[in-house]
């Protein structure tokens, strides 16, 4: 089993846990309810993929295999016991880079309640303290206001624009890259986020 996986991370009512096959009904219903909210940010393939789309079981099996290989950490995001989203650390690399990329989505009905900032803070600390990574990044469309607020609240550093970085809904779209290294949060990102929330930010 890869270092740092499986893992369950908890802060208040926010819980990160491995995505499971039994999440299928709740996950698919959540995605369907949030289609308009999420579709414009979903990555797509620029090449036509032949054949049927993967089943949910195949999706989870693929993510689990990547987790065992140590390249991906696929978390379900629960809030007060309810599945409300997903957070994935992908492109995990070791060697001289020791980096990973965080991506996430959350249901519109809980957006703005601190769920994703809390989840990102927990998983960043997990990447630094348990996996031994040096850097984590988040890539965000410049038009994605809610996600930009997440990195702003958490104090991620803006590293600039990546032009035509990711294929989304038929076009190559610009993204801004935000990052933290372990030196940026000597006491942990979650602890810093707790202080920010306590101050009412």
Z-matrix of the N, CA and C atoms (Angstrom, degrees):
N
C 1 1.461
C 2 1.534 1 109.43
N 3 1.326 2 116.19 1 138.06
C 4 1.457 3 119.79 2 -178.42
C 5 1.528 4 110.67 3 -66.24
N 6 1.315 5 116.04 4 147.23
C 7 1.450 6 121.12 5 177.58
C 8 1.523 7 110.16 6 -57.00
N 9 1.339 8 115.98 7 134.43
C 10 1.463 9 119.39 8 177.06
C 11 1.515 10 114.31 9 83.45
N 12 1.342 11 117.74 10 7.65
C 13 1.467 12 120.08 11 -179.37
C 14 1.524 13 109.36 12 -147.57
N 15 1.352 14 117.91 13 138.12
C 16 1.461 15 127.24 14 0.56
C 17 1.523 16 111.40 15 -73.70
N 18 1.308 17 116.60 16 158.90
C 19 1.457 18 121.63 17 -178.67
C 20 1.520 19 109.92 18 -143.08
N 21 1.312 20 115.56 19 148.20
C 22 1.463 21 122.69 20 171.72
C 23 1.527 22 106.52 21 -126.56
N 24 1.336 23 116.79 22 123.61
C 25 1.458 24 122.81 23 -177.57
C 26 1.527 25 108.27 24 -119.59
N 27 1.324 26 116.82 25 132.61
C 28 1.468 27 120.86 26 -174.16
C 29 1.521 28 110.30 27 -133.50
N 30 1.315 29 115.57 28 135.73
C 31 1.468 30 123.15 29 172.11
C 32 1.522 31 106.96 30 -146.20
N 33 1.348 32 116.18 31 111.30
C 34 1.465 33 119.29 32 -176.83
C 35 1.523 34 110.01 33 59.17
N 36 1.342 35 115.83 34 -129.73
C 37 1.456 36 120.41 35 179.37
C 38 1.507 37 114.84 36 -85.76
N 39 1.339 38 117.14 37 -1.32
C 40 1.469 39 121.04 38 -178.53
C 41 1.522 40 109.26 39 -93.71
N 42 1.328 41 114.91 40 127.66
C 43 1.464 42 120.84 41 -178.89
C 44 1.518 43 109.66 42 -132.66
N 45 1.328 44 116.07 43 126.90
C 46 1.465 45 122.51 44 173.02
C 47 1.518 46 107.85 45 -104.22
N 48 1.331 47 116.07 46 132.11
C 49 1.460 48 121.50 47 -178.05
C 50 1.527 49 108.25 48 -148.57
N 51 1.319 50 118.41 49 163.36
C 52 1.457 51 119.27 50 177.10
C 53 1.530 52 112.23 51 -59.25
N 54 1.317 53 116.19 52 139.35
C 55 1.462 54 121.40 53 173.68
C 56 1.522 55 108.13 54 -70.98
N 57 1.357 56 116.79 55 131.40
C 58 1.463 57 122.27 56 -174.16
C 59 1.523 58 111.45 57 -118.39
N 60 1.320 59 115.87 58 160.75
C 61 1.465 60 120.91 59 175.44
C 62 1.525 61 111.12 60 -58.32
N 63 1.345 62 116.51 61 -36.54
C 64 1.465 63 119.63 62 -177.05
C 65 1.532 64 112.68 63 -69.08
N 66 1.328 65 117.56 64 -7.54
C 67 1.466 66 121.05 65 175.87
C 68 1.528 67 112.24 66 -79.03
N 69 1.322 68 117.92 67 -4.10
C 70 1.460 69 120.85 68 -170.50
C 71 1.517 70 113.45 69 -52.15
N 72 1.320 71 118.43 70 -53.62
C 73 1.470 72 120.26 71 -175.62
C 74 1.526 73 111.20 72 -61.76
N 75 1.341 74 116.23 73 -48.78
C 76 1.469 75 119.82 74 -178.21
C 77 1.522 76 111.08 75 -65.74
N 78 1.341 77 117.26 76 -40.83
C 79 1.463 78 121.44 77 -178.11
C 80 1.527 79 110.59 78 -64.87
N 81 1.329 80 116.27 79 -47.43
C 82 1.464 81 119.88 80 -177.36
C 83 1.529 82 111.30 81 -67.95
N 84 1.321 83 117.30 82 -37.89
C 85 1.465 84 120.31 83 177.08
C 86 1.524 85 110.78 84 -65.25
N 87 1.327 86 116.25 85 -39.56
C 88 1.465 87 121.07 86 179.64
C 89 1.523 88 110.68 87 -65.21
N 90 1.326 89 116.50 88 -44.64
C 91 1.467 90 120.12 89 178.34
C 92 1.531 91 110.98 90 -63.48
N 93 1.313 92 117.33 91 -39.98
C 94 1.466 93 120.35 92 179.81
C 95 1.518 94 110.98 93 -64.31
N 96 1.337 95 117.37 94 -43.13
C 97 1.467 96 120.93 95 179.86
C 98 1.522 97 112.03 96 -65.85
N 99 1.329 98 116.36 97 -27.10
C 100 1.462 99 121.43 98 -175.42
C 101 1.523 100 113.45 99 -107.18
N 102 1.332 101 117.00 100 18.28
C 103 1.467 102 120.50 101 -174.75
C 104 1.528 103 111.77 102 -55.18
N 105 1.317 104 117.60 103 -48.71
C 106 1.466 105 120.22 104 -178.49
C 107 1.526 106 111.61 105 -66.17
N 108 1.300 107 117.19 106 -32.94
C 109 1.465 108 124.11 107 -178.36
C 110 1.524 109 111.74 108 -71.97
N 111 1.357 110 116.83 109 -33.12
C 112 1.465 111 121.10 110 -171.16
C 113 1.521 112 115.21 111 -107.27
N 114 1.336 113 117.49 112 -27.81
C 115 1.458 114 120.68 113 -168.99
C 116 1.523 115 113.30 114 -56.78
N 117 1.325 116 117.69 115 -38.03
C 118 1.471 117 119.95 116 -175.01
C 119 1.521 118 112.56 117 -70.47
N 120 1.347 119 117.51 118 -11.00
C 121 1.469 120 120.23 119 179.97
C 122 1.522 121 112.04 120 -107.62
N 123 1.329 122 117.90 121 -7.10
C 124 1.464 123 121.19 122 -174.70
C 125 1.525 124 111.97 123 -74.91
N 126 1.328 125 116.24 124 129.65
C 127 1.460 126 121.10 125 176.39
C 128 1.526 127 110.23 126 -67.14
N 129 1.320 128 115.85 127 147.81
C 130 1.459 129 122.21 128 179.72
C 131 1.523 130 109.30 129 -134.08
N 132 1.328 131 115.89 130 166.41
C 133 1.459 132 120.36 131 177.87
C 134 1.527 133 109.97 132 -89.98
N 135 1.334 134 118.15 133 133.36
C 136 1.461 135 119.92 134 176.49
C 137 1.527 136 112.30 135 -74.62
N 138 1.330 137 116.50 136 -9.70
C 139 1.464 138 122.19 137 -179.38
C 140 1.522 139 108.92 138 -111.03
N 141 1.305 140 117.29 139 131.65
C 142 1.455 141 121.56 140 179.66
C 143 1.520 142 109.93 141 -60.34
N 144 1.330 143 115.76 142 123.66
C 145 1.460 144 121.11 143 -179.81
C 146 1.518 145 108.80 144 -95.65
N 147 1.321 146 116.04 145 120.41
C 148 1.459 147 121.13 146 -179.00
C 149 1.531 148 110.46 147 -80.25
N 150 1.349 149 114.75 148 153.00
C 151 1.459 150 119.67 149 174.62
C 152 1.516 151 112.62 150 90.11
N 153 1.325 152 116.00 151 176.25
C 154 1.467 153 120.75 152 -177.71
C 155 1.525 154 112.17 153 -69.33
N 156 1.309 155 115.28 154 153.57
C 157 1.462 156 119.63 155 175.64
C 158 1.522 157 109.47 156 -69.36
N 159 1.329 158 117.38 157 150.63
C 160 1.465 159 119.61 158 178.36
C 161 1.526 160 111.08 159 -59.39
N 162 1.317 161 116.15 160 145.63
C 163 1.457 162 120.34 161 173.93
C 164 1.529 163 108.88 162 -74.14
N 165 1.326 164 116.62 163 167.80
C 166 1.453 165 119.78 164 177.36
C 167 1.525 166 110.17 165 -61.98
N 168 1.335 167 116.47 166 -39.40
C 169 1.453 168 119.72 167 177.88
C 170 1.517 169 112.44 168 -60.72
N 171 1.333 170 116.90 169 -41.16
C 172 1.464 171 120.88 170 177.41
C 173 1.528 172 111.20 171 -66.34
N 174 1.329 173 115.93 172 -38.34
C 175 1.464 174 122.00 173 177.35
C 176 1.527 175 110.50 174 -59.69
N 177 1.335 176 115.93 175 -49.66
C 178 1.463 177 120.09 176 -179.57
C 179 1.524 178 110.84 177 -66.59
N 180 1.325 179 117.42 178 -40.43
C 181 1.462 180 120.97 179 179.83
C 182 1.531 181 110.79 180 -61.74
N 183 1.339 182 116.85 181 -41.05
C 184 1.458 183 120.57 182 178.47
C 185 1.523 184 111.23 183 -64.08
N 186 1.344 185 116.88 184 -45.17
C 187 1.460 186 120.11 185 178.91
C 188 1.521 187 111.21 186 -63.80
N 189 1.324 188 117.03 187 -39.58
C 190 1.465 189 120.78 188 -179.92
C 191 1.524 190 110.80 189 -64.35
N 192 1.334 191 116.83 190 -38.85
C 193 1.460 192 120.27 191 177.77
C 194 1.524 193 110.61 192 -64.36
N 195 1.329 194 116.71 193 -40.87
C 196 1.465 195 120.23 194 177.72
C 197 1.529 196 110.99 195 -65.62
N 198 1.338 197 116.30 196 -35.92
C 199 1.467 198 120.05 197 177.95
C 200 1.520 199 110.21 198 -65.77
N 201 1.320 200 117.31 199 -42.65
C 202 1.467 201 120.31 200 178.69
C 203 1.525 202 111.16 201 -64.38
N 204 1.329 203 115.94 202 -31.36
C 205 1.465 204 120.39 203 178.77
C 206 1.527 205 112.08 204 -78.94
N 207 1.328 206 117.16 205 -10.39
C 208 1.456 207 120.73 206 177.91
C 209 1.506 208 115.32 207 83.98
N 210 1.349 209 117.70 208 14.89
C 211 1.466 210 120.08 209 -178.24
C 212 1.522 211 113.03 210 -102.23
N 213 1.318 212 117.75 211 -13.11
C 214 1.462 213 122.24 212 -174.23
C 215 1.523 214 109.78 213 -148.26
N 216 1.340 215 116.94 214 144.08
C 217 1.459 216 122.34 215 170.87
C 218 1.530 217 107.71 216 -121.95
N 219 1.333 218 118.51 217 102.99
C 220 1.472 219 121.30 218 -176.36
C 221 1.528 220 112.09 219 -96.94
N 222 1.316 221 116.83 220 105.27
C 223 1.459 222 122.02 221 -177.58
C 224 1.529 223 112.05 222 -103.85
N 225 1.331 224 115.76 223 138.33
C 226 1.459 225 120.99 224 161.21
C 227 1.523 226 107.43 225 -82.03
N 228 1.340 227 116.66 226 144.92
C 229 1.464 228 121.77 227 177.76
C 230 1.521 229 108.04 228 -108.06
N 231 1.320 230 116.49 229 116.31
C 232 1.461 231 122.22 230 176.19
C 233 1.523 232 109.28 231 -106.51
N 234 1.323 233 116.19 232 143.16
C 235 1.461 234 121.96 233 172.64
C 236 1.519 235 107.24 234 -127.04
N 237 1.326 236 115.55 235 117.34
C 238 1.466 237 121.41 236 -177.91
C 239 1.529 238 111.10 237 51.64
N 240 1.332 239 115.86 238 41.42
C 241 1.448 240 121.26 239 175.65
C 242 1.515 241 115.99 240 84.69
N 243 1.327 242 117.90 241 -1.02
C 244 1.464 243 122.48 242 -178.78
C 245 1.530 244 109.94 243 -108.30
N 246 1.336 245 116.91 244 132.86
C 247 1.456 246 120.63 245 174.44
C 248 1.526 247 109.00 246 -66.56
N 249 1.344 248 116.57 247 122.49
C 250 1.467 249 119.90 248 -177.28
C 251 1.522 250 112.92 249 -127.28
N 252 1.348 251 118.08 250 -2.64
C 253 1.453 252 117.85 251 -179.15
C 254 1.514 253 111.92 252 174.73
N 255 1.303 254 114.58 253 -166.36
C 256 1.462 255 121.55 254 -178.48
C 257 1.525 256 108.67 255 -145.15
N 258 1.318 257 115.72 256 143.29
C 259 1.463 258 122.06 257 174.58
C 260 1.528 259 107.55 258 -133.33
N 261 1.325 260 116.54 259 130.41
C 262 1.454 261 121.25 260 -178.04
C 263 1.522 262 109.81 261 -129.40
N 264 1.317 263 115.85 262 129.94
C 265 1.457 264 120.96 263 168.79
C 266 1.524 265 105.86 264 -96.03
N 267 1.315 266 116.91 265 118.51
C 268 1.459 267 121.17 266 -176.51
C 269 1.531 268 110.45 267 -123.42
N 270 1.318 269 115.76 268 176.95
C 271 1.468 270 122.58 269 179.22
C 272 1.526 271 111.92 270 51.49
N 273 1.341 272 116.21 271 38.63
C 274 1.466 273 119.99 272 178.89
C 275 1.528 274 109.34 273 -70.38
N 276 1.320 275 114.54 274 125.81
C 277 1.464 276 120.66 275 -179.84
C 278 1.520 277 109.47 276 -131.55
N 279 1.327 278 115.29 277 146.26
C 280 1.457 279 120.55 278 179.89
C 281 1.537 280 108.89 279 -112.39
N 282 1.277 281 119.25 280 -135.89
C 283 1.459 282 120.07 281 -178.67
C 284 1.520 283 111.74 282 61.51
N 285 1.311 284 115.97 283 -138.46
C 286 1.461 285 120.83 284 -176.70
C 287 1.524 286 112.85 285 -80.63
N 288 1.357 287 118.81 286 -9.51
C 289 1.459 288 121.54 287 -178.44
C 290 1.521 289 112.49 288 -94.90
N 291 1.337 290 117.71 289 -53.10
C 292 1.463 291 124.24 290 179.77
C 293 1.523 292 111.01 291 50.10
N 294 1.304 293 114.76 292 68.95
C 295 1.465 294 120.65 293 -172.90
C 296 1.523 295 110.68 294 -139.93
N 297 1.324 296 115.99 295 160.23
C 298 1.457 297 122.23 296 174.14
C 299 1.512 298 109.96 297 -150.73
N 300 1.341 299 115.98 298 161.46
C 301 1.456 300 122.31 299 -178.44
C 302 1.520 301 109.57 300 -118.75
N 303 1.322 302 117.22 301 129.91
C 304 1.457 303 122.92 302 -177.53
C 305 1.527 304 110.03 303 -101.21
N 306 1.329 305 115.05 304 129.26
C 307 1.459 306 121.02 305 173.23
C 308 1.521 307 108.91 306 -130.13
N 309 1.313 308 116.79 307 154.04
C 310 1.466 309 119.29 308 -176.08
C 311 1.522 310 110.71 309 -159.69
N 312 1.323 311 114.41 310 161.50
C 313 1.460 312 121.39 311 166.25
C 314 1.522 313 107.43 312 -146.23
N 315 1.330 314 114.94 313 154.70
C 316 1.465 315 119.86 314 -179.05
C 317 1.521 316 109.00 315 -144.97
N 318 1.304 317 116.12 316 150.62
C 319 1.460 318 121.34 317 179.49
C 320 1.532 319 110.93 318 -63.42
N 321 1.321 320 115.34 319 142.06
C 322 1.458 321 120.25 320 -178.78
C 323 1.524 322 111.83 321 -59.75
N 324 1.337 323 117.35 322 -30.27
C 325 1.476 324 118.52 323 -173.93
C 326 1.530 325 113.07 324 -71.55
N 327 1.339 326 117.72 325 -11.84
C 328 1.469 327 119.12 326 175.97
C 329 1.523 328 111.91 327 -118.69
N 330 1.323 329 117.64 328 4.14
C 331 1.462 330 120.69 329 179.53
C 332 1.531 331 110.37 330 -61.37
N 333 1.317 332 116.79 331 143.02
C 334 1.453 333 121.57 332 177.92
C 335 1.514 334 114.67 333 85.02
N 336 1.328 335 117.07 334 4.49
C 337 1.473 336 120.51 335 -178.34
C 338 1.526 337 112.86 336 -102.28
N 339 1.323 338 116.89 337 8.84
C 340 1.458 339 120.03 338 177.76
C 341 1.518 340 114.59 339 86.25
N 342 1.337 341 117.14 340 5.26
C 343 1.464 342 119.93 341 -177.27
C 344 1.525 343 111.78 342 -64.16
N 345 1.330 344 116.77 343 -52.97
C 346 1.463 345 119.68 344 -177.26
C 347 1.525 346 112.47 345 -70.61
N 348 1.341 347 120.63 346 -42.02
C 349 1.466 348 117.08 347 174.02
C 350 1.532 349 113.01 348 -55.91
N 351 1.320 350 116.42 349 -40.43
C 352 1.465 351 119.77 350 177.89
C 353 1.518 352 110.78 351 -64.45
N 354 1.341 353 116.73 352 -43.53
C 355 1.460 354 120.84 353 179.28
C 356 1.529 355 111.39 354 -63.03
N 357 1.325 356 116.39 355 -44.13
C 358 1.473 357 120.04 356 179.74
C 359 1.527 358 110.23 357 -64.46
N 360 1.333 359 117.27 358 -40.21
C 361 1.463 360 120.11 359 179.14
C 362 1.527 361 110.60 360 -62.67
N 363 1.334 362 116.89 361 -44.38
C 364 1.470 363 119.59 362 179.42
C 365 1.520 364 111.80 363 -62.46
N 366 1.336 365 116.25 364 -45.39
C 367 1.461 366 118.72 365 -174.98
C 368 1.530 367 111.28 366 -73.10
N 369 1.330 368 117.33 367 -30.34
C 370 1.467 369 119.67 368 174.92
C 371 1.517 370 110.87 369 -63.21
N 372 1.330 371 116.84 370 -45.29
C 373 1.462 372 120.07 371 176.93
C 374 1.529 373 110.92 372 -62.35
N 375 1.323 374 116.68 373 -38.96
C 376 1.470 375 120.59 374 177.92
C 377 1.534 376 110.50 375 -62.29
N 378 1.318 377 116.26 376 -42.40
C 379 1.470 378 120.31 377 178.76
C 380 1.520 379 111.69 378 -63.32
N 381 1.330 380 116.34 379 -41.45
C 382 1.460 381 119.87 380 -178.43
C 383 1.536 382 111.70 381 -75.38
N 384 1.337 383 116.63 382 -47.38
C 385 1.464 384 120.48 383 -169.96
C 386 1.525 385 113.36 384 -83.76
N 387 1.326 386 117.14 385 -35.32
C 388 1.467 387 120.74 386 -174.90
C 389 1.531 388 111.69 387 -100.41
N 390 1.323 389 117.19 388 -47.50
C 391 1.462 390 119.97 389 179.74
C 392 1.522 391 112.58 390 -79.63
N 393 1.328 392 116.96 391 -21.05
C 394 1.463 393 119.82 392 -178.88
C 395 1.513 394 113.55 393 76.45
N 396 1.362 395 116.90 394 24.52
C 397 1.457 396 118.86 395 176.54
C 398 1.522 397 109.92 396 -73.39
N 399 1.327 398 116.03 397 159.04
C 400 1.460 399 121.95 398 179.34
C 401 1.518 400 111.97 399 -103.58
N 402 1.349 401 116.80 400 -25.42
C 403 1.459 402 120.46 401 -172.46
C 404 1.523 403 109.86 402 -145.95
N 405 1.327 404 116.24 403 140.52
C 406 1.462 405 121.50 404 169.76
C 407 1.525 406 108.18 405 -127.90
N 408 1.319 407 115.63 406 147.00
C 409 1.458 408 119.96 407 179.38
C 410 1.514 409 110.59 408 -132.51
N 411 1.332 410 114.89 409 158.00
C 412 1.462 411 123.42 410 174.89
C 413 1.520 412 106.75 411 -133.23
N 414 1.325 413 116.99 412 127.54
C 415 1.459 414 121.67 413 179.64
C 416 1.527 415 109.42 414 -107.54
N 417 1.336 416 116.27 415 127.07
C 418 1.457 417 121.59 416 -169.59
C 419 1.523 418 110.51 417 -133.12
N 420 1.319 419 116.14 418 136.76
C 421 1.458 420 120.31 419 172.58
C 422 1.532 421 109.43 420 -61.84
N 423 1.335 422 118.60 421 137.17
C 424 1.466 423 120.27 422 -179.77
C 425 1.524 424 113.15 423 -59.63
N 426 1.353 425 116.95 424 -22.25
C 427 1.475 426 120.81 425 -179.15
C 428 1.530 427 112.84 426 -86.58
N 429 1.321 428 117.50 427 -5.96
C 430 1.460 429 121.02 428 -173.32
C 431 1.527 430 110.63 429 -88.96
N 432 1.318 431 115.61 430 81.70
C 433 1.459 432 121.74 431 -176.25
C 434 1.520 433 114.69 432 -55.97
N 435 1.345 434 119.10 433 -47.91
C 436 1.473 435 119.06 434 -179.41
C 437 1.529 436 113.40 435 -58.62
N 438 1.341 437 117.33 436 -41.19
C 439 1.463 438 119.05 437 179.36
C 440 1.525 439 111.88 438 -70.91
N 441 1.318 440 116.98 439 -34.73
C 442 1.461 441 119.36 440 176.32
C 443 1.527 442 110.74 441 -62.75
N 444 1.329 443 116.90 442 -33.84
C 445 1.465 444 119.85 443 177.93
C 446 1.530 445 110.85 444 -68.54
N 447 1.321 446 117.51 445 -31.87
C 448 1.466 447 120.45 446 178.14
C 449 1.523 448 110.42 447 -61.00
N 450 1.319 449 117.65 448 -52.31
C 451 1.470 450 119.73 449 -177.52
C 452 1.526 451 111.47 450 -69.79
N 453 1.337 452 116.33 451 -29.84
C 454 1.468 453 118.86 452 176.39
C 455 1.524 454 110.25 453 -65.47
N 456 1.326 455 117.25 454 -45.64
C 457 1.467 456 121.23 455 -180.00
C 458 1.527 457 111.43 456 -61.29
N 459 1.331 458 115.91 457 -36.20
C 460 1.461 459 120.33 458 -175.46
C 461 1.523 460 113.54 459 -89.07
N 462 1.326 461 117.52 460 -7.06
C 463 1.454 462 120.23 461 176.89
C 464 1.512 463 114.88 462 77.39
N 465 1.344 464 117.71 463 27.05
C 466 1.457 465 119.64 464 174.31
C 467 1.526 466 109.77 465 -67.16
N 468 1.300 467 116.36 466 145.32
C 469 1.464 468 123.40 467 -178.88
C 470 1.530 469 110.06 468 -82.93
N 471 1.310 470 116.90 469 131.20
C 472 1.466 471 122.14 470 176.62
C 473 1.524 472 108.66 471 -78.82
N 474 1.330 473 116.33 472 115.50
C 475 1.465 474 120.65 473 -178.33
C 476 1.519 475 113.05 474 -101.56
N 477 1.326 476 116.67 475 7.17
C 478 1.452 477 118.71 476 172.14
C 479 1.525 478 114.41 477 108.16
N 480 1.320 479 113.52 478 -178.68
C 481 1.461 480 122.00 479 -173.44
C 482 1.523 481 111.14 480 -91.69
N 483 1.324 482 115.81 481 134.55
C 484 1.462 483 122.71 482 169.51
C 485 1.527 484 107.42 483 -106.68
N 486 1.299 485 116.06 484 108.19
C 487 1.462 486 119.98 485 -175.35
C 488 1.531 487 111.24 486 -74.21
N 489 1.330 488 114.54 487 136.74
C 490 1.468 489 122.07 488 178.29
C 491 1.526 490 110.37 489 46.70
N 492 1.328 491 116.03 490 51.59
C 493 1.463 492 122.87 491 -170.86
C 494 1.523 493 113.29 492 -79.68
N 495 1.342 494 117.53 493 -39.35
C 496 1.458 495 120.60 494 -171.84
C 497 1.522 496 109.97 495 -140.11
N 498 1.331 497 115.51 496 142.32
C 499 1.464 498 120.95 497 179.57
C 500 1.530 499 109.34 498 -83.38
N 501 1.330 500 115.99 499 121.63
C 502 1.463 501 121.87 500 -178.59
C 503 1.514 502 109.42 501 -136.70
N 504 1.330 503 115.45 502 119.84
C 505 1.454 504 122.70 503 174.36
C 506 1.535 505 112.48 504 48.18
N 507 1.312 506 115.59 505 48.16
C 508 1.456 507 120.25 506 171.96
C 509 1.510 508 116.79 507 91.82
N 510 1.331 509 118.53 508 3.99
C 511 1.472 510 120.17 509 -178.92
C 512 1.524 511 109.98 510 -143.98
N 513 1.345 512 114.07 511 151.69
C 514 1.465 513 119.98 512 173.27
C 515 1.515 514 108.20 513 -83.70
N 516 1.328 515 116.50 514 118.81
C 517 1.467 516 121.35 515 -169.44
C 518 1.528 517 112.23 516 -112.42
N 519 1.343 518 114.19 517 140.73
C 520 1.461 519 120.75 518 174.80
C 521 1.527 520 110.36 519 -67.35
N 522 1.326 521 115.39 520 148.75
C 523 1.460 522 121.69 521 173.98
C 524 1.524 523 108.50 522 -137.18
N 525 1.321 524 115.57 523 153.37
C 526 1.456 525 121.26 524 169.67
C 527 1.515 526 107.86 525 -100.62
N 528 1.324 527 115.83 526 139.45
C 529 1.454 528 121.54 527 179.48
C 530 1.521 529 110.08 528 -101.39
N 531 1.309 530 115.74 529 128.32
C 532 1.463 531 123.01 530 176.77
C 533 1.524 532 107.50 531 -121.21
N 534 1.331 533 117.11 532 140.50
C 535 1.460 534 119.46 533 -173.67
C 536 1.523 535 111.53 534 -147.71
N 537 1.331 536 113.66 535 159.72
C 538 1.459 537 123.20 536 169.39
C 539 1.518 538 108.08 537 -136.04
N 540 1.315 539 116.16 538 144.96
C 541 1.458 540 120.55 539 167.58
C 542 1.525 541 107.71 540 -110.99
N 543 1.311 542 115.65 541 164.25
C 544 1.454 543 119.98 542 -175.17
C 545 1.536 544 111.59 543 -59.71
N 546 1.339 545 117.17 544 -29.38
C 547 1.473 546 119.74 545 178.71
C 548 1.531 547 112.52 546 -67.13
N 549 1.342 548 116.73 547 -22.46
C 550 1.464 549 120.59 548 -178.37
C 551 1.528 550 112.86 549 -72.14
N 552 1.334 551 117.13 550 -23.44
C 553 1.468 552 120.51 551 -174.96
C 554 1.527 553 109.50 552 -133.23
N 555 1.343 554 117.45 553 69.56
C 556 1.464 555 120.15 554 -175.32
C 557 1.522 556 114.03 555 -60.25
N 558 1.320 557 117.52 556 -28.02
C 559 1.467 558 120.32 557 178.23
C 560 1.516 559 113.55 558 -97.24
N 561 1.328 560 116.61 559 4.79
C 562 1.462 561 121.01 560 -178.33
C 563 1.513 562 111.36 561 97.75
N 564 1.331 563 115.96 562 141.91
C 565 1.465 564 120.23 563 -179.86
C 566 1.524 565 111.27 564 -70.91
N 567 1.317 566 118.61 565 -35.92
C 568 1.457 567 120.23 566 -179.94
C 569 1.520 568 111.12 567 -62.32
N 570 1.324 569 117.07 568 -42.48
C 571 1.460 570 119.65 569 178.78
C 572 1.528 571 110.53 570 -63.67
N 573 1.326 572 117.44 571 -40.54
C 574 1.469 573 119.74 572 177.27
C 575 1.520 574 110.89 573 -63.93
N 576 1.339 575 117.20 574 -40.23
C 577 1.454 576 121.00 575 178.56
C 578 1.525 577 111.72 576 -65.05
N 579 1.338 578 116.99 577 -36.61
C 580 1.468 579 119.44 578 175.68
C 581 1.524 580 110.70 579 -60.17
N 582 1.318 581 116.39 580 -41.72
C 583 1.469 582 119.42 581 -179.76
C 584 1.524 583 111.21 582 -66.50
N 585 1.325 584 116.27 583 -39.32
C 586 1.463 585 120.51 584 177.83
C 587 1.534 586 110.14 585 -61.42
N 588 1.330 587 116.45 586 -45.59
C 589 1.469 588 120.04 587 -179.62
C 590 1.508 589 111.62 588 -65.67
N 591 1.324 590 116.28 589 -38.80
C 592 1.468 591 120.23 590 -179.99
C 593 1.512 592 111.36 591 -65.18
N 594 1.349 593 115.95 592 -29.73
C 595 1.460 594 120.71 593 178.77
C 596 1.530 595 111.98 594 -80.86
N 597 1.332 596 115.98 595 -4.18
C 598 1.452 597 119.87 596 176.45
C 599 1.496 598 115.28 597 84.96
N 600 1.338 599 118.28 598 17.08
C 601 1.479 600 121.76 599 179.85
C 602 1.513 601 110.57 600 -77.66
